[in-house]
Amino acid sequence: MSSKLKAAAKVADVGLGEVFRDFHELHNSGDRVTAIVGCALIEDRLMDAISRRLIDDPTSPNPYDGGLPGFGPKIRLAYLLGIFGAEARDNILAIVTIRNRFAHRPGFVTSTISS
């Protein structure tokens, strides 16, 4: 693994205790915070999973340096790499849609999710 990729993976590598702490904190937060921050946590774990499957090529750009812009392409790449199946892909894309509504529509409230 290239030194750039090792450094990126080290930054993304988080212990299970920290994951549980993050999700416990989200459980005690409002819906907007849970949607936005929770999605960021999923994206971080997704980049970690993708980086673990990359080959060692120091001449290739580091994916943490903008090589995979946007959450959608990362989700589709992870699916194509076999990190998760179609159902998980669709669920994560739905979570991203909810996150985007909370992030870009100030008046968006939880009751509109069920409709």
C-alpha positions in Angstrom: 0.0 0.0 0.0 1.4 3.4 -0.9 2.3 5.8 1.9 -0.5 8.2 0.9 -3.1 5.4 1.0 -1.7 4.1 4.3 -2.0 7.6 5.8 -5.6 7.9 4.4 -6.6 4.5 5.7 -5.1 5.3 9.1 -7.2 8.5 9.3 -10.3 6.5 8.3 -9.6 3.5 10.6 -11.9 3.9 13.6 -12.3 1.5 16.5 -15.6 -0.2 17.1 -16.0 1.6 20.4 -15.9 4.9 18.6 -18.5 3.7 16.2 -20.8 2.8 19.1 -20.2 6.1 20.8 -21.0 8.0 17.6 -24.3 6.1 17.1 -25.2 6.5 20.7 -24.7 10.2 20.4 -26.9 10.2 17.3 -29.6 8.3 19.1 -29.9 11.2 21.5 -29.9 13.9 18.8 -32.7 15.4 16.8 -33.7 14.0 13.4 -31.9 16.6 11.3 -28.6 16.0 13.2 -29.0 12.3 13.0 -29.7 12.4 9.2 -26.8 14.7 8.4 -24.1 13.4 10.8 -25.2 9.8 10.5 -24.8 9.9 6.8 -21.3 11.4 7.2 -20.4 8.5 9.5 -21.6 6.0 6.9 -19.6 7.8 4.2 -16.5 7.6 6.3 -16.9 3.9 6.9 -17.6 3.4 3.2 -14.4 5.1 2.2 -12.5 2.9 4.7 -14.1 -0.2 3.1 -13.2 1.0 -0.4 -9.6 1.9 0.5 -9.0 -1.6 2.0 -9.8 -3.1 -1.4 -7.5 -0.8 -3.5 -4.2 -2.1 -4.9 -0.9 -0.5 -4.0 -0.1 2.0 -6.8 1.8 5.1 -5.7 1.3 6.7 -9.1 -2.5 6.7 -8.8 -4.3 9.6 -7.0 -5.4 9.1 -3.5 -9.2 8.6 -3.4 -9.4 10.8 -0.3 -8.1 13.7 -2.3 -11.2 14.1 -4.4 -10.8 11.0 -6.5 -14.4 9.9 -5.6 -16.5 13.1 -5.5 -19.9 12.8 -4.0 -21.5 10.1 -1.9 -23.5 8.5 -4.8 -20.4 7.4 -6.8 -18.8 6.0 -3.6 -22.0 3.9 -2.9 -22.1 2.6 -6.5 -18.4 1.7 -6.4 -18.7 -0.1 -3.1 -21.6 -2.1 -4.6 -19.6 -2.9 -7.7 -16.7 -4.0 -5.5 -19.0 -6.4 -3.7 -18.8 -4.6 -0.4 -22.5 -4.9 -0.1 -25.5 -6.1 -2.1 -28.2 -4.3 -4.1 -30.6 -4.1 -1.1 -28.0 -2.3 1.1 -27.1 0.0 -1.9 -30.7 1.0 -2.3 -31.1 1.5 1.5 -28.0 3.7 1.6 -29.1 5.7 -1.4 -32.5 6.3 0.4 -30.6 7.5 3.5 -28.7 9.9 1.3 -32.0 11.2 -0.1 -33.3 11.8 3.4 -30.0 13.5 4.4 -30.1 15.8 1.4 -33.7 16.8 2.2 -32.7 17.7 5.8 -29.5 19.5 4.6 -31.0 21.5 1.8 -34.6 22.2 3.0 -34.7 24.1 6.3 -38.4 23.5 6.7 -38.2 19.7 6.1 -39.6 17.8 9.1 -39.7 14.2 10.1 -43.4 13.8 9.4 -42.8 14.3 5.7 -40.5 11.2 5.5 -43.4 8.8 5.9 -45.4 10.5 3.1 
